[in-house]
């Protein structure tokens, strides 16, 4: 398994992967933003990594590790294609993002989990995330935090 840091040259492949797999998300990205535009922003000011197998993206993680004031990194997207789930790609991607965040001195990683997404919730808890005491403004979602220190 190869985990690759994505850059601008990967925009088309990343956008295509997200478009083809967003049906796995309870709240599809395209219902809020244009996927290529959003992926471009994540590549520009965020961090994106992908699992590459047989020259194809199998899973991605994108987020921000740049809030130096609060020392909090944010995962915006973690998505693994349906046929590649439950074989460790999500864990490997998350581990990579944790390493990056620790290297930059961050204390916490935060993400948002839909309350109806039981599989994602179980995965995050297994990875050490806990529900934040801070309520999410949308009652159908919750903040989850992973303490790094």
N, C-alpha and C positions, 0 to 999 in steps of 0.2 A: 504494500500500500504506500502510495506517495502522497504526502500532504504538501501542497504547493501554495505559496503566497500569490494571490492574484493581483494583476495590475491592469492598467488601461487596455492593454492588448487582449485581455480576457473578457472585456465587456460583453461582446456578443455571445460568447459561450455561457457566461454567468447569467445574463438576461434570459437566454433560451432555457437554461436549466431551471431557473426559478419559474418562468412561465409554464414550463411543462410539468412542474411538480407542485405548484402552489395549491392544487386541489387537495393536497394533504393537510393544508392549514385550515383551521376553523374560520379564520378571518383572512381570506385571500388578499394578497398585497395589491393586486390590480384593482380591487374595489376602492382603494384609497389614493393610489399614485400610479403613474406610468412606470412600469417595471424598468425599462432601460434607463430612464432618467434617475430613478432611485438607486439602481445599481451603480450608475456612474458616480453619484454622490458618495456612496459607500466606498467605492474604490478611490475616490479623490481624497476624502478626509477621514475615512475609516480604515478598517483592516478586514480583509476577506481572505479566507483560506479554503481550499477545496481538496477533497480526496479525489485523486485521479487513478483510475484503473482502466487499462486497455485504451489509453488516450481519451477517456471520456470522464466528465465530472460525474461523481456518484453521490457527493454530499458537499454542502458548503456551510460555513459559519462566517457571519459578517457582524461587525460591531465597531464600537468606538473605544479606544483606550487613550483618551486625550484630556480627561477632566482632572487636571493636576491639582486643582483647588480642593476638591472633595476626595481625590484618590479613588474614584469609582469608575470602573469600566462598564460598558453597556453592550450586551449582545442584542442586536436587532433582529437577527435571523439565524436559525439553525435548521437546516433542511436536508434530509437524506431521502433519496428516491425510494419508492416503496419496495422495490425488489432488493435493495441493499440494506434494509433496516434489520436491526437485531444482530448485526455481525461485527459491531464495534466501531463503525465509521463515526457515528455521533460522538461517542466517547473520545475517540482520537482527535476529532476536531475541537471538542471542548478542552481537552488537555492542552492543545496547541494555544488556544486563546488564553488559558490560565497561565501558561508559561510566559506569553507575551506580556500579560498584565503584571505578573510578578516582577519580570525584568524591568518594567517601567515604574515599579514602586507602588502599584495600586494596592489598596486594602480590601476592596470589595468588587465583585462583578454582579451586576443587576440585569435581570431580564424580565419580560412580561410573559405570563402564561395564561392562556384562556382557561377559565374554570371548567369548561366542558372537555378540554383536551386531557383526559385522564392519563393517556399513555405518555404524553410529554411531561406532565406533572410527576409521574412515577419515575421517569428517566432523570429529571432534574433532582429529585429527592435522593435518588440512588447516587448521584454525582456529588452530593453534599450541599445542595441548595436548600434554603429554608424560606418559608413565607416571611416576607417583610411585615413588620408591624404597621408600616405606612400603607394605608389603603390606596388602591388604584382608583382614579377618578371614574373609571368605567366599572360598574358592579360585576360585569361578566369576566373581568380580568383580575389578576393579582401580580404584585411584584414578588419576585423571588431573588434572594441574595446568596452569594457564595462568599464567605469571609476568607480572605487570603492570608491574614496575619493572626 
